[in-house]
Amino acid sequence: HTRIRAHPVRALRNQRLVKPMKKTTASLLFLIGMASTPAFAENNPADPYEGYNRAIFKFNDKADQYVLAPVARGYRKITPKPVRTGVSNFFNNLRDVVSFGSNVLRLDVKRASEDLVRVGINTTFGLGGLIDVAGAGGVPDNKNTLGDTFATWGWKNSNYFVVPLLGPSTVRDTAGNAITTVYPVKSAVFHTPAGRWSTTGLNIVNTREALLDLTDGLEDAAIDKYSYTRDLYMKVRSRQTGGTLPQGEDDNIDIDELVDSDLPAEAGADASNTSAGETADLYLYTPIQTGNTSRDLCKKALPPTAETQTQVFVYFSPPNHS
């Protein structure tokens, strides 16, 4: 009888011990989760899905590091540059078809006409788009997307969104790209699944090869890659669509405080000699600058943020400088 009565007592004691242990375990898991969050993580109003985005960004980064980037380097090594250029021109010609449709939906007759002329010339005289004859002739290259169309219709501001294996985007642009993915233009050219999938892979590798120099510089930079990529992408994209980014702490930085006593002597002398007919243009040279393309992007990444550790130089040019 004594043993039979002891069992309920032991069970009650065990239950009393288990409850605090569960609370302790939950607290430890919470602390571990907090510790695993990057110290530089921030609450960006344009990035409400930051937890998801960082996870996908990390996954994409590892996939790129071990698969895509090595394949792209091998592709660059064995493929002559004229061939790579031809591949880029071919897929750009298909993008012009998408751009034509987007501009039609935007009721932009001028740009739609330009896209139609580009497709007609490059397809006919450029060997199916392998040679950019229209570009050499000065026909504007618009490359509008359905995301741009949605922005024209009123969806100008959209939250940052990282797409698995594809990289930075916004919710608006992802919706537009989903439509063109389900109904691809290349289906009119390649009628078999094998042809469509092989050209998709070729386009991905060719695009990644074109970005190797840019991303190699970013790898060597001592910055938060996620935040830097997000901020740069969102600022450039908002300028393209006419959107307005939510104002954060870094947007309140006074440029005059950045360019004062630390300015090189020559720049300071030029600044003092600036006439009324000149304007001060701020160029941002960052660790990822590798050529004219990345320089254009950096120029659009105003204002600079403290986390990017960007060096600021001031140059002077006529007001019509772009």
Residue pairs with C-beta under 8 A, 6 or more apart in sequence:
38 54
38 224
38 226
40 224
40 227
40 307
41 50
41 54
42 50
42 227
43 50
44 50
44 160
44 227
44 230
44 246
44 248
45 246
45 247
45 248
46 159
46 160
46 234
46 245
46 246
47 53
47 159
47 160
47 230
48 159
49 159
49 160
49 161
52 162
53 160
53 161
53 162
53 226
53 230
54 226
56 162
56 163
56 164
57 162
57 225
57 226
57 229
59 164
60 162
60 164
60 165
60 166
60 167
61 225
63 165
64 208
64 215
68 204
68 205
68 208
69 208
69 212
69 215
71 205
71 208
72 205
72 208
72 209
72 212
73 209
73 212
75 84
75 205
75 206
75 209
76 84
76 209
76 212
84 206
84 209
84 210
86 130
86 131
87 202
87 203
87 206
88 206
88 210
89 122
89 126
89 129
89 130
89 131
89 132
90 128
90 129
90 130
91 203
91 206
91 207
92 129
92 132
92 141
92 143
93 118
93 119
93 122
93 123
93 126
93 128
93 129
94 129
94 185
94 186
94 189
95 143
96 115
96 118
96 119
96 122
96 141
96 142
96 143
97 115
97 119
97 185
98 144
98 145
98 146
98 180
98 185
99 111
99 115
99 142
99 143
99 144
99 145
100 112
100 115
100 116
100 119
102 144
102 145
102 146
102 148
102 149
103 111
103 112
103 115
103 142
103 144
103 149
104 112
105 146
105 149
106 144
106 148
106 149
106 152
106 153
108 152
111 140
111 142
111 144
114 139
114 140
114 142
115 142
115 144
117 134
117 139
118 134
118 135
118 139
118 141
121 133
121 134
121 137
121 139
122 129
122 131
122 132
122 133
122 134
123 129
125 131
125 133
126 132
126 133
126 134
134 141
135 141
145 173
145 176
145 177
145 180
146 175
146 176
146 177
146 179
146 180
147 170
147 172
147 173
147 175
147 176
147 177
147 241
148 176
148 240
148 241
149 176
150 172
150 175
150 176
151 172
151 241
151 242
151 243
155 172
156 241
156 242
156 243
156 244
157 238
157 243
157 244
157 245
158 170
158 171
158 172
158 173
158 243
159 170
159 171
160 168
160 169
160 170
160 230
160 233
160 234
161 169
161 170
161 171
161 173
161 174
162 168
162 169
163 169
163 174
163 177
166 177
168 229
168 230
168 233
169 177
170 234
170 237
173 237
184 196
186 196
186 199
187 196
190 196
190 199
213 290
213 291
214 288
214 290
214 293
214 294
215 288
216 290
217 287
217 288
217 289
217 290
217 294
218 225
218 228
218 229
218 287
218 288
220 287
221 228
221 286
221 287
221 288
221 309
222 309
223 287
223 307
223 308
223 309
224 307
227 307
228 307
228 308
231 301
231 305
231 308
232 297
232 298
232 301
234 245
235 245
235 300
235 301
235 302
236 297
236 300
236 301
237 243
238 244
238 245
239 300
245 251
250 303
250 304
250 305
250 306
250 307
251 303
253 303
253 304
253 305
253 306
255 282
255 303
258 304
258 312
259 312
259 314
263 271
263 314
264 313
267 313
267 314
267 315
270 314
270 315
270 316
271 280
271 314
271 316
274 280
274 316
277 318
277 319
278 316
278 317
278 318
278 319
279 316
279 317
279 318
279 319
279 321
280 314
280 315
280 316
281 314
281 315
281 316
281 317
281 321
282 299
282 302
282 312
282 314
283 295
283 298
283 299
283 313
283 314
283 315
284 298
284 299
284 301
284 302
284 304
284 310
284 311
284 312
285 295
285 298
285 310
285 311
285 313
286 298
286 301
286 308
286 310
286 311
288 294
288 298
289 295
289 298
304 310
304 312
